[in-house]
Amino acid sequence: MSIPLHPRAEAHGKVIVLGEHAVVYGYPAVAAGLPQGIVLEASPRPDPRLPITLTIPAWDLDLELHPGSDHPVARACLEVLAHCDGPVTGWAIRGSSALPSRAGLGSSAALTVALARLVYGPGAGVDDVVAASLAGERVFHGEPSGLDSRVAAQGGVLRYVRGEPPRQIRPGAPLPLCIIPSGIPRSTADQVARCRSRLEHLPSVVRPVLIAVGQAVESGIHAIEHGDLDTLGILFDVAHGLLGALDVSSPALDRMAADARAAGARGAKLTGAGCGGCLLALAGDAPDRLTAAFPSLRPLFVEVAAS
């Protein structure tokens, strides 16, 4: 008899609000959880000896979780199940998500957190779920910082500094975030290397840019806590320019940011690694006008609740 799974579990996605790339060098970053980043539902297979299947149509995933598989998603899921002493046969798992995969929105952490909750159940502690998620995240990212798993499990808005426990931030007003996929593939490793190369070549010029990104984070935290969305929007614009100076923007992202501002966004910036992935816009008083400005890109509007 296969070990039972719980019938349903979910996890948050993640978006970096401020602090990309500078966080690699010890400066702070702010991340927000995206509600219902993924929902997993588990049902028994007719024969409990059959391998677990994982189907997530939105991410073009349809896998059997075979030991020894070379597919990174299968390997990561099996690592999570092993960490949790979960089943390895007898279940069909189906997922739904509004998030695009491989776009810097924490899709892998959302998957591993939700999978851990299928084993542990809805009452599992956040620390236990994060530890299980990291067992899978190591397959994808080598030595992950843990930020994505923490946000996926906990949600909310978190201040993160490498090597320190994340600190929860309590927004003074809802954060109306519009996430706009560029449709351009990106590689986190490549963009981190681009930033590092620029820092090594011109340290006296680029180090102050990293410091300014960190200072924008601290000012952004103050704006978030006080519900000052106009100032937060200005900081989005400043951060986008600073990230461009680090060589991780692109003409396409710059055009998207300008179009978002023209459509009423308080501010707009790249989010995540850059040179592709997604644009993050802070919506103004007419979010429908903002999302309508990008009809072919299927923007995702999320309002992060105030505390």
C-alpha positions as CSV (number, residue, x, y, z in Angstrom):
1,M,0.0,0.0,0.0
2,S,1.4,3.4,-1.0
3,I,1.9,6.0,1.7
4,P,-1.1,8.4,1.4
5,L,-0.8,12.0,0.1
6,H,-3.1,14.8,1.1
7,P,-5.6,15.7,-1.6
8,R,-4.6,19.3,-2.2
9,A,-1.8,21.7,-1.4
10,E,-0.7,25.1,-2.7
11,A,2.2,27.5,-2.5
12,H,3.0,31.1,-3.4
13,G,5.0,32.3,-6.3
14,K,7.6,35.0,-5.8
15,V,8.5,38.4,-7.2
16,I,11.6,40.4,-6.4
17,V,10.2,43.9,-5.6
18,L,13.6,45.6,-5.2
19,G,17.2,44.6,-4.8
20,E,18.1,42.3,-7.8
21,H,21.8,41.5,-8.2
22,A,22.9,43.7,-5.3
23,V,21.6,40.9,-3.0
24,V,24.4,38.7,-4.4
25,Y,26.9,41.0,-2.8
26,G,25.3,41.2,0.7
27,Y,22.9,44.1,0.1
28,P,19.2,43.6,1.0
29,A,16.4,42.7,-1.3
30,V,12.6,42.7,-0.9
31,A,10.4,39.9,-2.2
32,A,6.7,39.4,-2.2
33,G,4.6,36.2,-2.3
34,L,2.2,35.8,-5.2
35,P,-0.9,34.0,-4.0
36,Q,-1.8,30.6,-5.5
37,G,1.5,30.3,-7.3
38,I,0.6,26.7,-7.8
39,V,-2.1,24.3,-6.6
40,L,-1.4,20.6,-6.6
41,E,-4.0,17.9,-6.4
42,A,-3.2,14.2,-5.7
43,S,-5.3,11.2,-6.4
44,P,-4.5,7.4,-6.1
45,R,-3.5,5.6,-9.3
46,P,-5.4,2.3,-10.0
47,D,-2.3,0.2,-9.2
48,P,-0.2,1.4,-6.2
49,R,2.9,0.0,-7.8
50,L,2.8,2.4,-10.7
51,P,5.2,5.4,-10.5
52,I,4.0,8.8,-9.5
53,T,2.9,11.0,-12.3
54,L,3.2,14.8,-12.3
55,T,1.2,16.8,-14.8
56,I,1.2,20.7,-14.9
57,P,-0.3,21.8,-18.3
58,A,0.5,25.4,-17.8
59,W,4.2,24.5,-17.6
60,D,4.2,21.8,-20.3
61,L,5.1,19.2,-17.7
62,D,3.9,15.6,-18.0
63,L,6.3,13.3,-16.2
64,E,6.6,10.0,-14.4
65,L,8.8,10.2,-11.4
66,H,11.2,7.4,-12.0
67,P,14.3,6.9,-9.8
68,G,17.3,7.6,-11.9
69,S,15.5,10.0,-14.2
70,D,17.7,12.7,-15.7
71,H,14.8,15.2,-15.9
72,P,15.5,18.0,-13.3
73,V,11.9,18.3,-12.3
74,A,11.6,14.6,-11.7
75,R,14.8,14.5,-9.7
76,A,13.8,17.5,-7.6
77,C,10.4,16.1,-6.8
78,L,11.9,12.7,-5.8
79,E,14.4,14.6,-3.5
80,V,11.5,16.3,-1.8
81,L,9.5,13.1,-1.4
82,A,12.6,11.3,0.0
83,H,13.2,14.2,2.5
84,C,9.6,13.9,3.7
85,D,9.5,10.1,3.8
86,G,6.7,10.3,1.2
87,P,5.6,7.8,-1.4
88,V,7.4,7.1,-4.6
89,T,4.6,5.2,-6.3
90,G,0.9,5.0,-6.6
91,W,-0.2,8.6,-7.1
92,A,-1.2,11.0,-9.8
93,I,-0.4,14.7,-9.1
94,R,-1.9,17.4,-11.2
95,G,-1.0,21.1,-10.9
96,S,-2.4,24.4,-12.0
97,S,-0.7,27.8,-12.0
98,A,-1.1,31.3,-13.4
99,L,2.6,31.8,-13.2
100,P,4.9,31.3,-16.3
101,S,7.7,28.9,-15.6
102,R,11.4,29.8,-15.9
103,A,10.5,33.5,-15.7
104,G,12.1,34.4,-12.3
105,L,8.8,34.0,-10.4
106,G,9.8,31.2,-8.1
107,S,8.0,28.4,-10.0
108,S,10.4,25.7,-8.8
109,A,10.2,26.7,-5.2
110,A,6.4,26.9,-5.4
111,L,6.3,23.3,-6.8
112,T,8.6,21.9,-4.2
113,V,6.8,23.7,-1.3
114,A,3.4,22.4,-2.5
115,L,4.8,18.9,-3.0
116,A,6.1,18.9,0.6
117,R,2.7,20.0,1.8
118,L,1.0,17.1,-0.1
119,V,3.1,14.8,2.2
120,Y,3.1,16.8,5.4
121,G,-0.5,18.2,5.3
122,P,-1.9,21.6,5.7
123,G,-0.7,22.0,9.3
124,A,3.0,21.6,8.6
125,G,5.4,24.1,10.0
126,V,6.9,26.6,7.6
127,D,10.5,25.7,8.6
128,D,9.8,22.0,7.9
129,V,8.3,22.8,4.6
130,V,11.2,25.1,3.6
131,A,13.7,22.4,4.5
132,A,12.0,19.9,2.3
133,S,11.7,22.4,-0.5
134,L,15.4,23.1,-0.4
135,A,16.1,19.4,-0.9
136,G,14.5,19.9,-4.4
137,E,15.8,23.4,-5.0
138,R,19.4,22.1,-4.8
139,V,18.7,20.1,-7.9
140,F,17.8,23.3,-9.8
141,H,20.1,25.9,-8.3
142,G,23.0,24.1,-6.6
143,E,23.1,26.1,-3.3
144,P,20.0,28.2,-3.3
145,S,19.7,31.2,-0.9
146,G,16.4,29.9,0.5
147,L,14.6,33.1,-0.2
148,D,12.3,31.6,-2.9
149,S,11.4,28.6,-0.7
150,R,10.7,30.9,2.3
151,V,8.4,33.2,0.2
152,A,6.7,30.2,-1.4
153,A,5.9,28.7,2.0
154,Q,5.2,31.9,4.0
155,G,3.9,34.5,1.5
156,G,3.7,38.1,2.4
157,V,6.5,40.6,1.9
158,L,10.0,39.8,3.2
159,R,13.3,41.6,3.5
160,Y,16.2,39.3,2.8
161,V,19.9,39.6,3.3
162,R,22.2,36.7,2.4
163,G,23.1,34.8,5.5
164,E,20.4,36.4,7.7
165,P,16.9,35.2,8.6
166,P,14.3,36.9,6.4
167,R,12.3,39.7,8.1
168,Q,8.6,40.1,7.4
169,I,7.5,43.5,6.2
170,R,3.9,44.7,6.9
171,P,2.5,46.8,4.0
172,G,0.6,49.9,5.1
173,A,-1.6,49.6,2.0
174,P,-2.2,46.9,-0.6
175,L,0.5,46.6,-3.2
176,P,-1.1,46.5,-6.7
177,L,1.5,44.6,-8.7
178,C,1.3,43.9,-12.4
179,I,3.7,41.2,-13.7
180,I,4.3,41.4,-17.4
181,P,6.2,38.5,-19.1
182,S,8.5,39.7,-21.8
183,G,8.5,36.3,-23.5
184,I,12.3,36.5,-23.7
185,P,14.2,33.6,-22.2
186,R,16.8,34.5,-19.5
187,S,19.6,32.8,-17.6
188,T,20.1,33.9,-14.0
189,A,23.7,32.6,-14.1
190,D,24.5,34.6,-17.3
191,Q,23.1,37.8,-15.9
192,V,24.9,37.4,-12.6
193,A,28.1,36.9,-14.6
194,R,27.4,40.1,-16.6
195,C,27.0,42.1,-13.5
196,R,30.1,40.6,-11.9
197,S,32.2,41.3,-15.0
198,R,31.1,45.0,-14.9
199,L,32.0,45.2,-11.2
200,E,35.4,43.6,-11.7
201,H,36.2,45.9,-14.7
202,L,35.1,49.2,-13.0
203,P,34.8,48.6,-9.3
204,S,35.0,52.2,-8.2
205,V,32.1,53.1,-10.5
206,V,29.9,49.9,-10.2
207,R,30.2,49.4,-6.5
208,P,28.4,52.7,-5.8
209,V,25.6,51.5,-8.1
210,L,25.2,48.3,-6.0
211,I,25.2,50.4,-2.9
212,A,22.4,52.6,-4.4
213,V,20.3,49.6,-5.2
214,G,20.6,48.5,-1.6
215,Q,19.6,52.0,-0.4
216,A,16.6,51.9,-2.8
217,V,15.6,48.7,-1.0
218,E,15.7,50.4,2.4
219,S,13.8,53.4,1.1
220,G,11.3,51.0,-0.5
221,I,10.7,49.2,2.7
222,H,9.9,52.5,4.4
223,A,7.5,53.4,1.6
224,I,5.8,49.9,1.7
225,E,5.3,50.1,5.5
226,H,3.8,53.5,5.3
227,G,1.6,52.8,2.2
228,D,3.4,55.5,0.2
229,L,2.9,54.0,-3.3
230,D,3.9,57.1,-5.1
231,T,7.4,57.1,-3.6
232,L,7.6,53.3,-4.2
233,G,6.8,53.9,-7.9
234,I,9.6,56.4,-8.1
235,L,11.9,53.9,-6.5
236,F,10.9,51.3,-9.1
237,D,11.9,53.7,-11.9
238,V,15.2,54.5,-10.1
239,A,16.0,50.8,-9.6
240,H,15.3,50.0,-13.3
241,G,17.9,52.6,-14.3
242,L,20.4,51.3,-11.8
243,L,20.0,47.8,-13.0
244,G,20.5,49.0,-16.5
245,A,23.8,50.5,-15.4
246,L,24.7,46.9,-14.2
247,D,24.1,45.7,-17.8
248,V,21.1,43.5,-16.9
249,S,18.3,45.4,-18.7
250,S,17.6,45.2,-22.4
251,P,16.0,47.5,-25.1
252,A,12.8,45.3,-24.9
253,L,12.5,45.7,-21.1
254,D,13.2,49.4,-21.3
255,R,10.4,49.8,-23.9
256,M,8.0,47.8,-21.8
257,A,8.8,49.9,-18.7
258,A,8.1,53.1,-20.7
259,D,4.9,51.6,-22.1
260,A,3.8,50.7,-18.6
261,R,4.4,54.2,-17.3
262,A,2.5,55.6,-20.2
263,A,-0.4,53.3,-19.3
264,G,-0.6,54.8,-15.8
265,A,1.9,52.7,-13.8
266,R,3.3,54.5,-10.8
267,G,6.7,52.9,-11.7
268,A,8.1,50.0,-13.6
269,K,11.3,47.9,-13.4
270,L,12.7,44.6,-14.5
271,T,12.4,41.9,-11.9
272,G,14.7,38.9,-11.3
273,A,17.8,38.3,-13.4
274,G,17.0,40.7,-16.2
275,C,17.7,40.7,-20.0
276,G,14.4,38.9,-20.3
277,G,11.9,37.3,-17.9
278,C,9.4,39.7,-16.5
279,L,8.7,43.4,-16.0
280,L,7.2,44.5,-12.6
281,A,4.9,47.5,-12.7
282,L,3.3,49.2,-9.7
283,A,-0.2,49.9,-10.9
284,G,-1.9,53.3,-10.5
285,D,-5.6,54.0,-10.1
286,A,-6.6,52.2,-13.2
287,P,-4.9,48.8,-13.3
288,D,-7.2,47.6,-16.1
289,R,-5.7,50.2,-18.4
290,L,-2.2,48.9,-17.5
291,T,-3.0,45.3,-18.2
292,A,-4.8,46.3,-21.4
293,A,-1.6,47.9,-22.7
294,F,0.1,44.4,-23.1
295,P,-2.7,42.2,-24.5
296,S,-0.4,39.7,-26.2
297,L,1.8,39.2,-23.1
298,R,-0.9,38.1,-20.7
299,P,0.0,40.3,-17.7
300,L,-0.7,38.9,-14.2
301,F,-2.3,41.4,-11.8
302,V,-1.8,40.6,-8.1
303,E,-2.7,42.7,-5.1
304,V,-0.5,41.9,-2.1
305,A,-2.7,42.6,0.9
306,A,-1.9,45.2,3.6
307,S,-1.2,43.8,7.1
